[in-house]
């Protein structure tokens, strides 16, 4: 059985149709920030993207060349694999109804090519509520498919709580967990990380520890108080960067001492339904520059959220940076971002 409270289940459809803006943007940080001035001489660039699924795409997405160029500047990309990667779904009825996710290995490979993400530069979290949608066999097939594609994974109990990744001269530690399940806890136990207590997790030899949590409630632009409290606890336990998933809409950024918390990046490829109300089609690419200089290794030098939107194009989506939008849609997206962030920058794709 899933672990969603009844109030959550009852609010899912209303919030999907009209994502909530209940919250105060003044509690949070701008969409971009510089933490080191002057900047370090040597940096490593990380990119975090949102949930990845084939639910809204029958063929590979079309990607704005500017997005491909942006991702091409990075040394490592981290995202969430929201759908099991299997060629034939076992949960046939649920898959047809949209309650159970599925994504073929071929689609994932073609989608990554379309957006310009090299497999060797990609890490995908499997710690999410949908990972067992096609059963234990589908979970095993997913792990095997990602291995065949040469994509590293995080959020599996078999990998240990922290996965070290060498990125240029730095050692980045990645950890992931899910607070939500679409199946019984016994199916997740021993396969998927559900542990959000990082106090006892190893971090020796890691320059920067990053967490990729699957948390909070869906279709709410502002995180719940419980989610913010967990972020503070994680920051106190040494996590320097947190990039969250599961809300399926963009959420704000918070700076907790030296820790950057991006509560929700939205979807990178649509995961809710084929036709989704426009606020749920806004996503973020989080770009983080990390110092590799002696004396400040692993310190976050700067961060920036790059907003984009997913537009329908026949049987697939078209990913477009907000700065390339025109007319009414651009105004609508700009208004939504202003409601979530206290002072969004006027350059690099965020309209004033």
C-alpha positions as CSV (number, residue, x, y, z in Angstrom):
1,X,0.0,0.0,0.0
2,X,1.1,3.6,-0.6
3,X,1.9,5.9,2.4
4,X,-0.1,9.0,1.3
5,X,-2.4,10.5,3.9
6,X,-6.1,10.8,2.9
7,X,-5.9,14.6,2.8
8,X,-3.2,14.4,0.3
9,X,-5.1,12.0,-1.9
10,X,-8.2,14.1,-1.8
11,X,-6.3,17.3,-2.8
12,X,-4.4,15.7,-5.7
13,X,-6.8,16.4,-8.5
14,X,-7.7,20.0,-7.5
15,X,-4.1,20.9,-7.0
16,X,-3.2,19.2,-10.4
17,X,-5.8,21.4,-12.1
18,X,-4.8,24.5,-10.2
19,X,-1.3,24.3,-8.5
20,X,-1.3,26.1,-5.2
21,X,0.5,29.4,-4.6
22,X,-0.2,29.5,-0.9
23,X,3.0,30.7,0.7
24,X,5.2,33.8,1.0
25,X,8.1,34.4,-1.4
26,X,9.8,36.7,1.0
27,X,10.8,33.7,3.1
28,X,13.1,32.5,0.3
29,X,16.1,33.4,-1.8
30,X,16.4,34.8,-5.3
31,X,16.7,32.6,-8.4
32,X,20.4,33.2,-8.6
33,X,23.1,34.0,-6.1
34,X,26.9,34.5,-5.8
35,X,28.4,33.0,-2.6
36,X,32.1,33.6,-3.4
37,X,33.4,37.0,-4.4
38,X,35.8,37.1,-6.0
39,X,35.0,33.9,-7.7
40,X,37.4,30.9,-7.5
41,X,39.9,30.4,-10.3
42,X,38.9,26.8,-10.9
43,X,35.4,25.5,-10.7
44,X,33.3,22.4,-11.5
45,X,29.9,22.9,-12.9
46,X,26.9,20.7,-11.8
47,X,23.5,20.7,-13.4
48,X,20.4,19.4,-11.7
49,X,17.2,18.6,-13.7
50,X,13.8,17.5,-12.6
51,X,11.7,14.4,-13.0
52,X,12.2,12.4,-16.2
53,X,9.4,10.3,-17.7
54,X,7.8,9.3,-21.0
55,X,4.2,9.9,-19.8
56,X,3.9,13.1,-21.9
57,X,6.0,11.9,-24.8
58,X,5.5,9.1,-27.3
59,X,8.6,10.1,-29.2
60,X,11.8,12.0,-28.1
61,X,11.3,15.6,-27.1
62,X,12.5,18.5,-29.3
63,X,14.9,20.6,-27.3
64,X,15.8,24.3,-27.7
65,X,19.4,24.5,-28.8
66,X,20.0,27.0,-26.0
67,X,19.1,24.3,-23.5
68,X,21.4,21.8,-25.1
69,X,24.2,24.5,-25.0
70,X,23.5,25.2,-21.3
71,X,23.7,21.5,-20.4
72,X,26.8,21.1,-22.6
73,X,28.7,23.5,-20.3
74,X,28.3,21.2,-17.3
75,X,30.7,18.5,-15.9
76,X,27.9,16.4,-14.4
77,X,24.1,16.2,-14.7
78,X,21.9,14.8,-11.9
79,X,18.2,14.0,-12.4
80,X,15.4,11.8,-11.2
81,X,14.3,8.7,-13.2
82,X,10.5,8.9,-12.5
83,X,9.5,5.9,-14.6
84,X,10.7,2.3,-14.6
85,X,12.7,1.6,-17.7
86,X,11.1,-1.6,-19.2
87,X,10.1,-2.6,-22.7
88,X,6.9,-4.3,-21.7
89,X,4.8,-3.1,-18.7
90,X,3.5,-5.8,-16.3
91,X,0.9,-3.5,-14.8
92,X,-1.0,-3.2,-18.1
93,X,-4.2,-1.6,-16.8
94,X,-2.5,0.9,-14.5
95,X,-0.1,1.9,-17.2
96,X,-3.0,2.6,-19.6
97,X,-4.8,4.6,-17.0
98,X,-1.7,6.6,-16.2
99,X,-1.4,5.5,-12.5
100,X,1.7,3.4,-13.3
101,X,4.6,4.8,-15.2
102,X,6.8,3.1,-17.8
103,X,9.6,4.3,-20.1
104,X,11.5,2.2,-22.7
105,X,15.2,2.0,-22.8
106,X,15.1,3.2,-26.4
107,X,13.0,6.3,-25.5
108,X,15.4,7.2,-22.6
109,X,18.4,7.0,-24.9
110,X,16.8,9.0,-27.7
111,X,15.5,11.6,-25.2
112,X,19.0,12.1,-23.7
113,X,20.4,12.5,-27.2
114,X,17.7,15.1,-28.0
115,X,18.6,17.2,-25.0
116,X,22.3,16.8,-25.3
117,X,23.1,14.9,-22.1
118,X,26.0,12.4,-22.5
119,X,25.4,9.1,-20.6
120,X,28.8,9.3,-19.0
121,X,28.0,12.7,-17.4
122,X,24.6,11.6,-16.1
123,X,23.5,10.3,-12.7
124,X,19.9,9.3,-12.1
125,X,18.1,8.8,-8.8
126,X,15.8,5.8,-8.5
127,X,14.6,6.8,-5.1
128,X,11.0,7.8,-6.0
129,X,7.4,6.7,-5.6
130,X,7.1,5.3,-9.1
131,X,10.2,3.1,-9.3
132,X,8.3,-0.1,-8.5
133,X,5.2,0.7,-10.6
134,X,6.1,-2.4,-12.8
135,X,6.8,-4.6,-9.9
136,X,10.1,-6.0,-8.6
137,X,10.9,-7.5,-12.0
138,X,10.5,-4.1,-13.5
139,X,12.7,-2.6,-10.9
140,X,15.4,-5.1,-11.7
141,X,15.0,-4.5,-15.4
142,X,15.3,-0.7,-14.8
143,X,18.6,-1.1,-12.9
144,X,19.9,-3.4,-15.7
145,X,18.9,-1.0,-18.4
146,X,20.6,2.0,-16.9
147,X,23.7,-0.1,-16.5
148,X,23.6,-1.1,-20.1
149,X,23.3,2.6,-21.1
150,X,26.3,3.5,-18.9
151,X,24.2,5.7,-16.6
152,X,25.2,5.9,-12.9
153,X,22.5,5.6,-10.3
154,X,21.9,6.8,-6.8
155,X,19.1,6.1,-4.2
156,X,19.5,2.3,-4.3
157,X,20.3,0.5,-1.0
158,X,22.7,-1.7,-2.9
159,X,24.9,1.3,-3.8
160,X,25.2,2.4,-0.1
161,X,23.9,5.7,1.3
162,X,26.5,7.9,-0.4
163,X,27.7,7.4,-4.0
164,X,31.0,9.1,-4.6
165,X,31.5,10.6,-8.1
166,X,34.7,12.0,-9.4
167,X,34.0,15.3,-11.2
168,X,37.2,16.9,-12.5
169,X,39.5,17.5,-9.5
170,X,36.6,17.1,-7.0
171,X,34.9,14.2,-5.2
172,X,31.2,14.8,-5.1
173,X,29.0,12.7,-2.8
174,X,25.5,12.0,-4.0
175,X,22.7,10.7,-1.8
176,X,19.0,10.2,-2.5
177,X,15.9,9.0,-0.7
178,X,12.1,9.0,-1.1
179,X,9.5,9.8,1.5
180,X,6.7,8.5,-0.7
181,X,5.8,5.0,-2.0
182,X,3.2,3.8,-4.5
183,X,3.6,0.3,-3.3
184,X,4.0,-1.6,0.0
185,X,7.0,-0.8,2.2
186,X,8.2,-4.4,2.0
187,X,8.8,-4.0,-1.8
188,X,10.9,-0.8,-1.3
189,X,12.9,-2.2,1.7
190,X,16.3,-3.4,0.7
191,X,15.9,-1.9,-2.8
192,X,15.2,1.8,-2.6
193,X,16.6,4.3,0.0
194,X,13.9,5.7,2.3
195,X,16.3,6.9,5.0
196,X,16.4,10.7,5.4
197,X,18.6,10.6,8.6
198,X,22.1,11.5,7.2
199,X,23.7,11.8,10.6
200,X,25.2,8.3,10.5
201,X,26.1,8.3,6.8
202,X,29.8,8.3,5.7
203,X,31.2,11.3,4.0
204,X,35.0,10.9,4.4
205,X,36.9,12.1,1.4
206,X,33.9,14.0,-0.2
207,X,34.4,17.6,-1.1
208,X,30.7,18.4,-1.4
209,X,27.8,16.3,-0.3
210,X,24.6,16.7,-2.4
211,X,21.1,15.3,-1.6
212,X,18.4,14.5,-4.1
213,X,15.2,13.9,-2.0
214,X,11.8,12.9,-3.3
215,X,9.7,14.8,-0.8
216,X,7.0,17.4,-0.2
217,X,3.4,17.3,-1.7
218,X,2.6,17.5,-5.4
219,X,1.4,20.6,-7.3
220,X,2.2,23.1,-4.5
221,X,4.7,25.9,-5.4
222,X,5.7,26.4,-1.7
223,X,7.2,23.6,0.4
224,X,5.4,22.5,3.5
225,X,6.8,23.4,7.0
226,X,7.8,19.8,7.5
227,X,9.8,19.8,4.3
228,X,11.6,23.0,5.3
229,X,12.4,21.5,8.7
230,X,13.9,18.4,7.1
231,X,16.0,20.7,4.9
232,X,17.4,22.5,7.9
233,X,18.2,19.1,9.5
234,X,20.0,17.9,6.4
235,X,22.0,21.2,6.2
236,X,22.9,20.7,9.9
237,X,24.2,17.2,9.0
238,X,26.6,18.5,6.4
239,X,24.6,18.5,3.2
240,X,25.9,21.4,1.1
241,X,23.4,21.2,-1.8
242,X,19.8,19.9,-2.0
243,X,17.8,19.5,-5.2
244,X,14.3,18.2,-4.6
245,X,11.7,16.4,-6.7
246,X,8.2,15.1,-6.6
247,X,6.1,18.4,-6.5
248,X,5.9,18.4,-10.4
249,X,5.9,22.2,-10.2
250,X,8.7,24.6,-9.6
251,X,9.4,25.6,-6.0
252,X,11.7,28.3,-4.4
253,X,15.3,28.3,-3.2
254,X,16.4,28.7,0.4
255,X,19.9,29.4,1.7
256,X,20.6,27.8,5.1
257,X,24.0,29.1,6.1
258,X,26.2,27.8,3.3
259,X,23.7,25.2,2.0
260,X,21.6,25.8,-1.1
261,X,18.2,24.2,-1.1
262,X,16.2,24.0,-4.4
263,X,13.0,22.6,-3.0
264,X,11.5,21.5,-6.4
265,X,12.8,21.6,-10.0
266,X,9.5,20.6,-11.5
267,X,9.5,18.1,-14.4
268,X,12.3,17.9,-17.0
269,X,10.1,15.6,-19.2
270,X,6.4,15.5,-18.4
271,X,5.4,12.9,-15.8
272,X,1.9,13.7,-14.6
273,X,-0.4,13.4,-17.7
274,X,-0.1,14.0,-21.4
275,X,-2.0,17.3,-21.1
276,X,-1.0,19.2,-18.1
277,X,-2.1,22.7,-17.0
278,X,0.5,25.3,-17.9
279,X,2.0,26.0,-14.4
280,X,3.0,22.3,-14.2
281,X,4.8,22.6,-17.5
282,X,7.4,25.1,-16.1
283,X,10.7,23.5,-15.1
284,X,14.1,24.5,-13.8
285,X,17.6,23.6,-14.7
286,X,19.8,24.3,-11.6
287,X,23.3,25.2,-12.5
288,X,25.8,25.2,-9.6
289,X,29.5,26.2,-9.8
290,X,31.7,24.6,-7.1
291,X,35.1,25.8,-6.2
292,X,38.0,23.5,-6.9
293,X,40.7,25.9,-5.6
294,X,42.9,24.8,-2.7
295,X,41.5,26.0,0.6
296,X,37.9,26.3,-0.7
297,X,37.4,22.9,-2.4
298,X,33.8,21.9,-2.5
299,X,32.4,25.4,-1.6
300,X,29.5,26.5,-3.7
301,X,30.6,29.6,-5.6
302,X,27.3,30.5,-7.3
303,X,24.0,29.0,-8.4
304,X,21.3,29.9,-10.9
305,X,17.9,28.5,-11.8
306,X,17.2,28.5,-15.6
307,X,13.4,28.3,-16.2
308,X,12.1,26.6,-19.3
309,X,8.6,25.4,-20.4
310,X,7.4,22.2,-22.0
311,X,5.1,22.9,-25.0
312,X,3.1,20.3,-26.8
313,X,4.3,19.3,-30.3
314,X,2.2,16.5,-31.6
315,X,3.1,13.3,-29.8
316,X,6.0,14.8,-27.8
317,X,7.1,17.9,-25.9
318,X,9.2,20.9,-27.0
319,X,11.5,22.3,-24.4
320,X,12.0,26.1,-24.6
321,X,13.8,28.5,-22.4
322,X,11.5,31.1,-20.9
323,X,13.5,33.9,-22.6
324,X,12.5,32.5,-26.0
325,X,8.8,32.7,-25.2
326,X,6.6,35.5,-26.6
327,X,3.3,37.1,-25.9
328,X,0.8,35.8,-23.4
329,X,2.6,32.6,-22.4
330,X,5.7,34.6,-21.5
331,X,3.7,37.0,-19.4
332,X,2.0,34.2,-17.6
333,X,5.2,32.4,-16.8
334,X,6.9,35.6,-15.7
335,X,4.0,36.3,-13.3
336,X,4.1,32.8,-11.8
337,X,7.9,33.1,-11.2
338,X,7.4,36.5,-9.5
339,X,4.9,35.0,-7.2
340,X,7.4,32.3,-6.1
341,X,10.7,34.3,-5.9
342,X,11.3,37.6,-4.0
343,X,13.5,39.2,-6.7
344,X,14.1,37.1,-9.8
345,X,17.0,38.3,-11.9
346,X,16.1,40.1,-15.2
347,X,18.8,38.5,-17.2
348,X,19.5,34.9,-18.5
349,X,15.9,34.0,-19.3
350,X,13.8,35.4,-16.5
351,X,11.6,38.2,-17.6
352,X,11.3,41.3,-15.4
